[in-house]
């Protein structure tokens, strides 16, 4: 590794360290012990999932307790609008328009954060500890104002940290923040499992079975994430002669999972947003709806499966533009054997991507819900889902690929400099 790559890795680690420090800065005016006890007793429902994605910041009611989910929710809304309204989609493709597009997402993030912060603040009003102590230690109206300002600041800081990691560090900043939040809870999960075994609440064989499920899930994720369909490409003799000293790509790599880790993240953000708001209500019917959105319920996992399939197709259509690929091939003098250049190539690639996306979407849906079903049948008293494993493994693989690409680029630059 050269100095540039080392600096990028150190910058990434530095920003992730700042993120973890912020997770321990609580919102003023709350009794953190009451909040922690509340989340401990709700570790296997939507609050447990919400706490996991926030890197255990929610159980401390940190200023970043809402995590990066408001930003992701705003991004989902904008992606849907861009796909619906052609002018907005065109603005996204332009350089100046992209800046305006990102600015709209930031403003939408502010609105969503404020709504969620108010919902959380009102929900804490009736929360009491085991000894009857109140979760909020100051005037309610003042607390709502303070919590909104604090959580909004925390979410904006996370959004800024994510952008800085993407621009100056290694990997996708938003994904790495979610990755760091999930990984930070692994030590406490391991110690909690050991305590359950020691107290006899969990059988050691069940722990081994869970370990096997995790290892199999990781193996399947790695196998599928590295899988791709290679579409062969041929070039005219003239193109080959003109580029005989250059490396010409002789295939188009089409990944089995075109949409990556985005669909599970989007699905989680969509399902956690109403759950966060509904927690503030004491209405019987609203609480019934909230129970249906419990991560340990069949309804939640069915919705997760359906949302993941939808977002897998939706996001794959964005990242894989068959028309642009066919035009670039035609411009370079390349073609797919047996397929005419132009529209026929675009149609062929679209059909191929659609078939592959179907397999990738089913894989994402199963890997996000099947481990939960297996663990539920074992009677495990805590939430475990394949979504967290999928995110951790996929982000780790993506970051490793980017580091390897940077290393190879440095080697080529060094060889070119020596040759000159």
Secondary structure as UniProt FT lines:
FT   HELIX           3..22
FT   TURN            23..24
FT   TURN            28..29
FT   HELIX           32..41
FT   TURN            42..44
FT   HELIX           46..53
FT   TURN            54..55
FT   HELIX           58..60
FT   TURN            63..68
FT   HELIX           69..84
FT   HELIX           86..93
FT   HELIX           95..123
FT   HELIX           124..126
FT   TURN            130..131
FT   HELIX           140..168
FT   HELIX           173..184
FT   HELIX           186..198
FT   TURN            199..200
FT   HELIX           204..225
FT   STRAND          228..232
FT   STRAND          234..235
FT   HELIX           237..242
FT   TURN            243..245
FT   STRAND          251..255
FT   TURN            258..261
FT   HELIX           262..278
FT   TURN            279..280
FT   HELIX           284..292
FT   TURN            295..296
FT   HELIX           298..319
FT   HELIX           322..332
FT   STRAND          334..335
FT   TURN            337..338
FT   TURN            341..342
FT   HELIX           343..377
FT   TURN            378..379
FT   HELIX           386..419
//
